[in-house]
Amino acid sequence: MKFNNILYSAAALAMTASLCSCEGEKDLVIIEGNLPIKTSVLYMVGNATPNGWDIDNPTPFEATGEDPLVFTWQGNLLAGEMKLCLVTGSWDSPFIRPEINGSEIGREPIVDAAFQMHAGDPDNKWKITEAGVYSLTFDLRNWTMSSAYLGEADKPAKEPIKVDRLFVVGDATPNGWNIDTPTACEKKSDYIFEYEGKLTAGEFKAVAETGSWDAKFIRPAVEGVKLTKVGFTEPGIVYTTSPDNKWTVTDAGIYHIVFDLENCTVTATFTADSQEPGEDPGDVIETETLYLIGDATPGGWSMDNLTAMTQSDDDKYLFVWEGTLVSGDMKACIEPDSSFGCPFLRPTSNGCTIGKDGVQDSAFVYTTSPDDKWTIVDSGLYRIEFNLKEWTIKATFLD
């Protein structure tokens, strides 16, 4: 009898538990929307921000006293892009982003615009349309952001820049983006450095030391400064690690550039057009070596296995090579450079063909960019000749 009572009691308890479980399920609360983003720190990164794209040292926000999940920042923003992060040192972590890529921040105020947070693609970023002083607010509790334009950007302080040497580096310069051997400027005084020589269409900046991209660079004070035949469109310079502003050369030629590091200005005088391929041989390439490189050549794209050409005994500017070329691309350089930042001998347009009928266009250029290459369309035995005085290439199909 006692045993039956125990069974009845157990069954009653089980039924009660079952009913409680059902009642619990009916009372479940479904939370809609985003949970607050709980963090004690917030940063922004981008070429519009004071510290540029330096993920190890992004620009910090401050938490407000009223709500620790509401962060504010006030200061100069450049025209450019930005996004926000919760940790430093990693591009793989989630970022706070606009819902639509390129959402603009400018003179018009933004109030409680929704944002999203995720890692990876799509890599949405805000676009700052105008440089100036801004106030930014990010509410991580409600996933909204606000902005206000406060006025024109503060002018950078013009303190004299003291360096012992100066180089120009970039695809517009003779040595390209080779930070180990950038093109040297001539020191005229404690604060005056000058460069005179060829510049191709491309970009460049200046640096006081070699071997490191983490160093400070002398750059244009604002983004988008161009160098044309009439000079720089804006003379101001700054000495900083970011943002990564560079000068853009639009007209190739011979320039005389003066860096005045005391008054933080740069000026340029256009002196002559660059030597055109095949014209007056006053501009020649002086070298004792010349190499072919590319997947069409025996050594492929290996800088350690370049295909050497032979310098003529009768003409030091004539280099000759005979051998097998396969279908593919090639260009030529005067010395090995594992960084591929050196200038190359290239066709005047990409994809210039070499085949049984010879070379499509005999003219070549000597430059770091664009990365134009000759295309071999017929595999076989060739005789390749470069004339570094006449700026011509000749290709003879032998078999």
N, C-alpha and C positions, 0 to 999 in steps of 0.2 A: 504494500500500500504506500509506504514511504517512497519506494522507488518510482511508482506512478506519479506521485506528487512532484517528485524531482523532475520527471519528464515534462509534466505540464508546466512547471515553473520555467524550465529551460525553453520550452516552445514559446511561452509568453514573452520571455525576454527577447528571443530571436525576432518575434513579430514586432515588438516595440522598437528594436534596433532598426528593423527594415522600414517601419513607418518614419522613424526619425531621419533615416537616410533619404527617403523620398522627400520629406519636408525640407531637408537641407538642400537637395537639388533644386527644389522650387524656389528657394531663397537665394540662389547664386546670383551675384551681381556681376554683370558683364561691363567691363571698363572699356569705353570707347575713346579714341583719340590717342595722342602720344603721352607717355609718362614723362615727367620732368627729367631733364638731362642733369644728373647730379655730378657736379665737378666743382673744385675750388679754384681752378685756373682756366683761362681761355686765351687763345692767341690768334692772330691773323698773319697770313703769309701771302706774298704776291708782289709783283713788281710795282704795284701801287702803294705798298706799305713802306714804312721807314726802313725796315731791315730786308726788303726784297724777298727773294725766294729762299732765304737761308732758313731751312727747316730746323737747324740746330739752335737758332737764335731768333725765333719769330717774335713779332711785336705783341706784348701782353696787354690784355684788358684788365680792368679793376672791377671787383665785385662791389655792388652798392651796399650801403649799410642797412637800407630798408629791406632788401631781399637778396640773400647771398647767391641766388640763381639768376639775378639780373646784372649783367656786366656792361660797363661803359668804357669808352675811349674817346679822347679828343686830341686832334693834332693834324699835321699835314698829310694829305694823301696826294699821290701823283696820278696822272691819267694812266690807267692800266687795269690790272685784274687783281682779285684777291679771293681767298676763302679762309675759313677758320678751322682750328684744330684744338684738341684737348691735351695733346701730348707733343713733345718735341722730338726731333731726331728720326721720325718715321713717316714715309710717304704712304705706308700701307694701312695706317690707322684710319678710322672714320673721320670725315671732314664735314663741317657745317657749310651748306651750300644753298644758293637760291634754287627755287623750284624750277626756274627756267634759266638755262645758260645764257649769260650775257645780260642778265637783269641789271639795269643801269642805276647807279648812284651818282647824283649830280646836284644841281642847284635846287631842284624841286624836292621838298621834304618827303620822306617816306614814313608812314605810321603803321606799325604793327603788320608788316608784310610777313607772310608765312615763309619759313625756310624748311629744309630737310637736312638729314645727316646720314651719310653712308660712306663706305669705303669703295674704292674702285670707280668704274665707269657707271653713269656718265659723269665726266669731270666738270660739273657745272661750277662756274665762278661768277662773282659780281664784277661788273665793268664800271670803273670810275671814269666818267666822261670828261671831267674837268678837274685839273689840279686845284687844290685849295685846302682851307682848314675845315674839318668836318667834326661833327659829334655823332658817334655811333652807339647804339644801345641794342644789346641782344638779350632777350628774355628767354632763358633756357627752361623756364617753367611752362611757358605757353607757346614755345617754338615760334616766336615772332622777332622781327628786327625793325629798328627805326633809324633814320638818318636825318641830319640837318646840316646844310651848308652854312658855314659861319663867316666866310670871307676868303679873300685871295690868300694864296700860299705865302708863308713867311719866306723871305729871301735868304738863301744860304749865306752864312758868314764868310767873308773874304779874308781869310787868314793866309799869310804867305806859306807856300809849300816848300819845305826844305828837303831836297834829295841830292844825292851825289851823282846820279846818272839817270838817264831816261831812255826808254825804248818805245817804239810803236809796234803794235801787234794786231793782226787781223788779216782777213782774206784780201783786204785792199793793199796790204803792204808786201814788200818783196819776199819776206820769210813766212808769210801766212800766219796761221794760228800756232806757230811753234813757240811755246813759252820758254823753251830751253835756249833758243837762239833767236830772240826777237830782233827787229831792225833797230840799230842804235841811233840815237840823236847825238848831235854835237853840243857839248857844253860851252856856252859863250861867256857865262858869268855865274854867280851864285844862284840866280833865279831864271836865267834865260837859256833855253835849250832849242836847238833848231834841227829840222830835218829837211833835206832837199833831195828829191829823187822821185821815182815813179810810184804812182798810186793807181791801182786798177779800180773798176767799179766794185764796191763791196763795203765792208765795215772795218773800223779799227778803233782802238783806244790806246792809252799810254800807261806804262808801268815802270817803276823804279828798280825792280829786282826781277831776276829770272827764276824759272823753275817751279813757280807755284801760282795756281789760279786763285788761291785764297788770299793773296796779297791785295792791298789797296790799289786801285787804278785811278788814273786821271781820266776824267770822262766829261762829256758835255753836261752842263748844269741842269738841262732839261732833256726830255726824251724827244727823239725825232730830228736832231740837228743834222743838216746836210752840208756837204762840202761840194761846191760847184766851181766853175771857172771864175766866178766873182768873189769867192771866199766862203767862209762859214756863215750859215744863216743865223747863228747865235754865238757870241764870242765867249760866254761864261764857261768856266770849268770848275769841277769839284774833285776832291781827292777822297775816295770812299770805296768800300767793298760792294755797296749796292745802293740803289737799283742799278742793274747792269746796262746803263745807257752807253751807246757807242755812236761815233760819227759815221755817217753814211756818205761814201763818195759816189756821186752821181755822174761826174765827168772824169773819165780816166785821163791821166796826163802826168806831166812833171810839175811838182809843187814845191814851193819853199814855205815851210810851216814854222812858225815861231811860237813856242810855249813860254808865256810870261807867268812864272809861278809866284811872283810877288804880288801881282795884281789880279791873278786868277783869270787870265784871258788867253785865248789862242787866236792867231791870225794866219791867213794863208794867202799866198800869191801864186797864181797859175802862170807857169813860165813857158810851157810848150806842150804840144800834143805828144802822146806816147808814140814810140816807133811802131809804124804799121808793118805787118808781115810782108815781106817781099819788096819793100821800098829801100830807100837809101841805107846802106849797111853801116851807117855810123853807129847804130846801136847793136851790139853783138853780144852773144853769150860766151863768156870766157870760162872755159873748163877743159880739163884734160881727160875727163871721163864722161861717158853717157851710157845709160842703161835703158833697156826695154822692160816693161812690167805689165802684166795683165794675164787673163786666162787664155789669151791667144798665143802667149809666148811660152817657151820651154819651162821657165821658172814659175809660171803662174803669178799669183799676187803676193808672193813671198819677197819681202825686202831682204831676206837673207840669201835669196837665190836669184838675184837679178840677172838678166841677160845682157852681158857687156857688149858694147859696140867697139869698133876699132877706129882709132884716130888716124887719119891719113898722114903719111910722112910728107906729102907735098903741100897739104893745106890743113892747118891745125883746126879750122872751123868745119871740116868735113868728117863725118863719122859714118862708118859703113858696117853692116852686119848681113850675113847670109845664113839662112837656116829655115827650119820648118815653122810655119805659123798655122794654127788651127782656127776654126770658126770661133770668134769671141771678140773681146775688146783689148785694147792696149793703149798705153801712153808711155812717156819717157821722162827720166829724171837724171840729174847730174851726179847725185850721190845718194846712198841709202838713208832713209829716214823712217824709222819704225812707227812714228806717229802719223805718217802720211800728211804732215802739215807743210811739207816743202812745196815749192813751185814745180809744176810739171810742164813738159812740152806737150801741147794738146792741139787738136784740130780747131779751126775757127768756129765750128759748130758741132754739136754732139752727133755721134753716129756717122761721121764722115767715113765712107767705105773705102776699103782696100781689097782689091780682087785681081782677077786675071788681067783686067784692063788697066791696072795701076791704081793710083790714089785719086779719089774723086776731086779733091781740092789740095793743091800742093802747099798752100800757106799753112803756117802753124803759129801758135801763140805760146808764151811762157808765163804761166800764171798759176795761182793756187785755186782759183774758182772762176767760173763754174766747172764742175768736174766732168768736162767733155773728154771723150775718148774716141780713138779710131775703132771701127768695127771691121774685122776681117770676115769677108763673106765667102771666100774660096780658100779652103785649106790647101797647103802645098808649100813648095820651096820658094823663098823670096830673097831678093836683095833689097835691103832698106837703107836709104841714105838720108842723113840729116845735114843740111848746110846751115850752120849756126850764124853765118854772116849774112846770107840771103834770106833766112827765115823760111826755108822751104824743105819739104820732105818729098822723096821720090821712092816709089815702090815698083819693083820689077818682078813679075811672076816668072820663075825659072822652070818650074815643072808642076 
